[in-house]
Each structure stands twice: as structure tokens, then as C-alpha cells.
Amino acid sequence: MAWFLMGLLGLHMALTDATARALVSDFAPEEIRGTALGVYYTGIGVADLPAGLLAGFLWDTISPSAVFFTGAGLATVALVILLTVRLR
């Protein structure tokens, strides 16, 4: 099961990491493309630390399912925002 899950994680990273990198590169001016990617990945790293701490706190104090339901709730909020915001 662990090998299967690691394969899924690798597939997820392959599909999402390249897409995000291409999106950042497309929107950034050519002369600061490297800086834009650096800022993007810095933001990802800075956001990962509190997210991991919150997940660990919920896992230890409440239950492992609290982590799942918190993530599902936040994903639902993101979906609602995505569906209600119109691009110009």
C-alpha cells in the first residue's frame, strides 16, 4: 500500500508542480522570471510550515479525521471562491 501511495504522490507532484511553474513563468516578465519562481516557491515553503503545524496539532489533540475534515472544508471554501470570482 505504501508503494501505491508513493506512486500517487509522485503522479500528483508531476501533474501539479509543472503546471504551477508554467503558470508563474507565463505571467512573469521575461527579465524577472527566475525571481518570480523564487518568490512563488518561497511562498509555498512559508505556507507549508504553518499548515504542517496545524495538521500535526489537530492530529494530536483531536483526531486524524479532524485533519481530513479541515482539509475538505477548506477545499470546499476554495471551490466556492473559485466558482464565484469572475475573471476579467
C-alpha positions in Angstrom: 0.0 0.0 0.0 2.9 2.4 0.8 4.4 1.9 -2.7 1.0 2.6 -4.3 0.5 5.8 -2.2 4.0 7.0 -3.0 3.2 6.4 -6.7 0.1 8.5 -6.3 2.1 11.2 -4.6 4.6 11.2 -7.4 1.8 11.5 -10.0 0.2 14.3 -8.1 3.6 16.2 -8.0 4.2 15.6 -11.7 0.8 17.0 -12.7 0.7 20.0 -10.3 4.2 21.2 -10.0 5.0 21.6 -13.7 1.6 23.3 -14.2 2.2 25.8 -11.5 5.7 26.5 -12.6 4.5 27.1 -16.2 1.7 29.4 -15.0 4.1 31.5 -13.0 6.6 31.6 -15.9 3.8 32.7 -18.3 2.7 35.6 -16.1 6.1 36.9 -15.1 8.0 39.3 -17.4 10.9 37.5 -19.1 13.6 39.6 -17.3 12.4 38.6 -13.8 11.1 35.1 -14.5 13.7 33.5 -12.1 12.8 35.9 -9.3 9.1 35.2 -9.8 9.7 31.5 -9.5 11.8 32.1 -6.4 9.1 34.2 -4.8 6.5 31.6 -5.7 8.4 28.7 -4.2 9.3 30.8 -1.1 5.5 31.5 -0.6 4.9 27.7 -0.9 7.5 27.0 1.7 6.3 29.7 4.1 2.7 28.4 3.8 3.8 24.8 4.3 5.2 25.3 7.8 2.0 26.6 9.5 -0.1 24.1 7.5 2.0 21.2 8.8 2.0 22.6 12.3 -1.8 23.0 12.2 -2.3 19.5 10.8 0.0 18.0 13.5 -1.8 19.9 16.2 -5.2 18.7 15.0 -3.9 15.1 14.6 -2.5 15.0 18.2 -5.2 16.9 20.1 -8.4 16.0 18.3 -8.1 13.1 15.9 -6.6 12.1 12.5 -10.1 12.6 10.9 -10.1 16.2 12.0 -7.2 16.8 9.6 -9.2 15.3 6.8 -12.3 17.3 7.5 -10.5 20.5 8.0 -8.8 20.0 4.6 -12.1 19.0 3.0 -13.8 22.1 4.4 -11.0 24.4 3.2 -11.1 22.8 -0.2 -14.8 23.4 -0.3 -14.3 27.1 0.6 -11.7 27.4 -2.1 -14.0 25.8 -4.7 -16.8 28.2 -3.8 -14.5 31.2 -4.1 -13.2 29.9 -7.4 -16.7 29.5 -8.7 -17.9 32.9 -7.6 -15.0 35.0 -8.7 -15.2 36.1 -12.3 -12.0 36.6 -14.4 -11.9 39.8 -16.4 
